[in-house]
Amino acid sequence: MPEERIIKSNQRVKDHGEVFTPSKVVKLMIRQPEIQDNLNSLESTFLEPSAGEGAFLVEILKQKLHLANSLSSSIDEYNENSLVALSSLYGIELLEDNVERLVMNMFGEYFAEYINVVTKYKVGKNQHVLDSAKVIIQANMVQGNTLTRLNNDGEELLFSEWKMLPISHGVKKVRRLEYTLNSILDKSGPVDSYPETVNEEIDLFSGTDIPEIDPAKIKKTVDSIKYVDVNIVDVYKKLVQ
Ligand SMILES: C[S@@+](CC[C@H](N)C(=O)[O-])C[C@H]1O[C@@H](n2cnc3c(N)ncnc32)[C@H](O)[C@@H]1O
C-alpha cells in the first residue's frame, strides 16, 4: 500500500496549516456516537469548513452510500437514495488545488460504489445519475475562506440546499435553493440575490471578530438562480424557471 501523504510542503503547513488527517484517525473519529447517529440518516447534513482533499467527507460519503445501498431494493431506489446522501455533504476549502482533488475524490468514491451497486443489480451505468452526482459535488464543494466567507474572487460563498419534497402523485422531487454562507449562519433563509464582488481585500487580522461584509464595499448583486423542481436523478439538466 502506498504511504499516506499528510503534508505537501513545509511552506503550505506554515502558510495554511495544511496537514491531512490519516485515514485511520478519520475512521476512529467518525466512530464517535454523535457522528454515527447522524450517519444513520441519508439527509442529515455535514459541513467540513476546512475540507482539504476530503479525508473526512469521503469517509462520511462511503458510510452514507452503504446506508443508501442497504435501504434500497432496486437500482432506481439506490440512484435516488445515493444522490440524496451525496447532496447532504458540504465542504469549504481555501486552496484551489485542494478543491480540485476534493471534487475528484468525492466523485471517485461515488463512482466506485455506483459500479459495485450496478454490478449487484446486473444493470448498465446510467450516465444521468453520474452527471447529477457531478453537479451536486460541484455545487457543494466550494472554494473559499470560511473565516471571511468569501472566495478568491471576493464573492460570497454560495451553497445549494437540495430539499426533498413530499411525494406528490407518486413522484418525489427535489427543490434546489441557494444560500450564502452568511444567510445560513444568520438563518435568514434562501437568497433572492447575493453580493458578487467587494472592492477591497478584507484584512483578516484587523480585528478580533470574524470580519463582516461592509455593504458599502459591495459592487453589485446577482440574482439567485430559480431552479425547477425535478427528480434528483435529473438535477444534471439544471433546469431554471
Ligand atoms: C489541517 S488541514 C485539514 C484538511 C482535512 N480536513 C483533513 O483532515 O485532511 C486544514 C485545511 O484547511 C484549509 N484552510 C486553511 N485556512 C482555511 C480557511 N480560512 N478557510 C477554508 N479552508 C482553510 C487548508 O488549505 C487545509 O487544506
The ligand as a Gaussian input file, in Angstrom:
#p B3LYP/6-31G(d) Opt

LIG

0 1
 C       -5.305000      20.767000       8.876000
 S       -5.781000      20.728000       7.155000
 C       -7.117000      19.550000       7.284000
 C       -7.686000      19.089000       5.976000
 C       -8.751000      17.985000       6.115000
 N       -9.843000      18.386000       6.945000
 C       -8.132000      16.730000       6.676000
 O       -8.423000      16.415000       7.832000
 O       -7.346000      16.080000       5.977000
 C       -6.595000      22.287000       7.012000
 C       -7.115000      22.626000       5.627000
 O       -7.856000      23.846000       5.747000
 C       -7.537000      24.705000       4.662000
 N       -7.751000      26.077000       5.176000
 C       -6.890000      26.860000       5.883000
 N       -7.470000      28.031000       6.203000
 C       -8.743000      27.987000       5.690000
 C       -9.836000      28.905000       5.686000
 N       -9.743000      30.092000       6.282000
 N      -10.975000      28.539000       5.073000
 C      -11.083000      27.318000       4.475000
 N      -10.090000      26.412000       4.439000
 C       -8.920000      26.732000       5.044000
 C       -6.120000      24.369000       4.299000
 O       -5.843000      24.686000       2.969000
 C       -6.077000      22.866000       4.572000
 O       -6.406000      22.130000       3.423000

